[in-house]
Amino acid sequence: QGQPVDADKTISEISALLKQSKVIGIGSSRASLESNYALKKLVGDNNFHKGVSKQEQALMDLTVSILKDGSVRALTMKETEKADAVFILGEDLTNTAPMLALAVRQAVRQQPMLDVNKLAVPEWNDAAAREIIQDKKGPVFIATIADTKLDNIATKTFRRAPQDLARLGFAVASLIDSSAPPVSNLGEDEKTLADQIAKGLLAAERPAIISGTSSQSDSVLRAAAQVGLALHKKGKNAGIFLTMPECNSLGLALMGGV
């Protein structure tokens, strides 16, 4: 009692005990990459569990697969601010990625700023720029399960179940790129909206597709990726931003484990 403990000796003794026992390590998508890595090295690859459900792990793995595929460029937050058209599919950004929601609010200014540039007004002259822009907004299409706090800047909103959101996304992709699989049995309102979204994205120079895992639907993620791929085939400088459930979900998904 009260005696100092040698840290290296303590770690060695604990490691020896762990090697003699059946031990599992449970990681966390809220923990740092370094902490998860250290735990995985300690217990071994086959004894490391990511600490997430099978469904969440599948969605995380799919997100990583889409980003690693590289067919559609992954956007940074700064690039999202500069997008001149945005299509949000299945994600309530204010709740899942508030800084990204702010970037979308910045993005709606991009197309109206073209009018400012045409009049040779410098962008730093905020008062003059706001006078020219007035209430004009760039195209933002939001398709989600429920209302969001970004709806007030949206060109159009769409509220349906995840499978319907995915169908809308695939329909938009097929309208942009005729080689994409067509979607049948769409309602008239869905056809009209899909056509409007497709035209809005094609008219832009830097369209952004935003989706994520919160709808718990792999079809929604695949639909978002398909829209991005269709735009890429049309020569657009399009990009995709995919949100994940926790602060280090992406790092955990890249680490492997069971």
N, C-alpha and C positions, 0 to 999 in steps of 0.2 A: 504494500500500500504506500502510495506517495513516491514510488521509485520510477525514474524515467524509463520509457519503453523504446527499444531500438526499432525504428520503423522498418528497416530492411529485413530484420530477423522476424518481425511479426508477419510481414507479407509472405516470407518464405514458408513459415509454419502454416499459415492459412492456405497457401497454394498446395502444400503437401497434403493437408487434410482434404481439400477439394478433390485432388487426384485420386484419393483412396475411396471416395464416396460417389454415389450417383447424384449428380447435381445438375440443375438446369439454370440458365440465366434468362430472365425475362427483361427484354429491352423496353424502350418507350419512345414513341414518336415525339414526345415532349422533352426528352433528354438530349443532351448534346451528342454530336457524332462521335466525339472522343470518348464519352462515357459508354456509349453503346459498343464501340470498338473494343475498349478495354475489357468490358464484360464478356464479349464474344471470344476474345483471346484467352480469357481466364477459364471459361467453361468448355471451349471448343465449338467448332462450327455446328456440329450435330446436336449440341445441347443448348443452343441459343435460340430463344423464341422472341419474335418481334413485339409481342404484347398487343397484337391487334387481331380482330376477327378475320376469318377466312375471306369474307366478302370485302372488307376494307383492304386486306392485303392484295386481293385480286385487282381492285381498282387502282391501288398504288402501283402495282406492277404494270398495269395497262398504261397508266400515265407515263411511267418511265419509258415504256416501249414506244409510245407515240413521240416522245421528245427525242429519244435516241435514234429513231428511224431517220429523222432529218429531212423528210419530204416537205415538211412545213417548218419554217424557221420559228424557233422559240423566242418570244418577245421579252425584253426587259421592261421594267416599270417605266423607265424614261421613254422608251420607244412607244409604249402604249399611250402615253400622253400626246405623242405626235401623230397618232392614228387619225385619219380623216373619215373613217367609218368604223363602227363597232357593232358586232353581233354577239350578244351575251346569251349563251345557251345553258339553261339549267342551273344557274348560279346566282344566289342572292349576295352580291359582293359586299354590301354594307355589313353583313353579318359574318361572312367568311374571309374577306380580304379587304378591309376598309381603306387601306392605302391604295389598293388597285381601284376601288370605287372612286377615290379622289382623282386618280389618273384618268378615268373615263370622263369625269366632269371637266377635266382639262382638255380632253380630246374633242369634245363637242365644239370647242372654239376654233378648231383647225380650219374647217371649210369656210366659216364666216371671216376668218382672218385674211383670206384671199382678197376679199373686197377692200380690206384695209391696205394690203400691199399694192393693190391696183391704184389706189389714191396716193401712193407714196408717203403714207403716214408711218413713221417709225413705230415698231411694236412696243417700244418702251413707253410710248405716249399713251398710257392706259385710258385716260379720260377721253381722248379723241377716238381711240379704237372702240371703246364701249359705245360712244355716240353713233359710230358708223354701223356697228354690229346690231345694236338694239337687242331684240329678242331672237335673233337668228341662231340656229343650232345646227351642227352637223348631224348626219344620220346615226342614230343609236337604236338598235332593235333589241328588245329584251324579251326572251322567252323563258319563263320560270314557272315553278309550281304555284307560287303565291305572289302577292304584291311585294314590291321592293321600294326602298327609299330613293332609288334611282329613276323610278317611273316618271318623275316630273321633268326629266330631261329626255325621255325616250320619244322617238319618232312614232314607234308602234310597240305595243306590249301584247303578249300572248300568254294565257294562263291555262295550262293543262297538266295532265299526269306525265311522268317522265317518259313513258313510251311514246306519247304524242309529241313531246318536245323533240325526241330523237327523230320521229317521222318528219317533222318540219325541217330539221337540220338536213336530213338526207334529201328532202325535196328541193331545198335551196341548192345543195351541191349538184343535183341532177340538172337544174335549170342553168347553172353556171357552166357546167361541163357535160355535154351530151353523152360522153362515154361513161359517166357515172350511172349506177343502176337507178332506173326510174322508180318512183313511189306511186302506188295506186291507192284508190279509195280515199282520196283526200276530199274534205269538204270544200265548198266554194270559198269560204272565208280563209281556209288554210292555203288554197291555191293562190288566192289574191295576195295574201301576206308573203308567201314564199317568193312569188314573183317580185314583189316590192323589195324584199330583202336582197334578192339576187341582183336586181338592178342597182340598188344602193351600193352594194359591195363592189360591183364591177365598175361603177362610176368613180370609185375612189382610187387613189394612188397607193395608199398605205393602209388597207383594211386590216382590222384586228378581230380575231375570233377568240372569245373568252369562254371557258367552260371549267368544269371541275368535278369533284367527287361527291359533293354534298347531296346530289339527287340520288346517290347510290345506284346509278345506272351505267353499265358499261356501254350501252347503246348510245347514250347521250355523248359520252366521250368520243366514241367512234364517229358519230355524226359530225361533231365539231372538227375532228381531224379531216373528215371527208370534205367539208366545206373549205378548209384551208388548202387542201391538196387541189381541189378544183380551181381555186383562185390562182394557185401557183402555176397550174397548167396554162392558165390564161395570161401568164406573164406579169401578174400583179405582185407587188412587193408586200405580200401578205405575211402575217405572223400569227402565232397562236400562244395564248397564255392559259395554262391549266393550273388551277388552285388545288391544294391538297388539304386534308383535314387538320393537321397539326403543324407546328412550327418546323419540325424536322422530319416530317413524313417522307420527303424525298430522299434525304440522307439515309434513313432507315431502309427504305426500299432498295437503295443501291447496294446496301451491305450484304444482302442475302440472309440466309437463316431459314428457320421453319416457322 
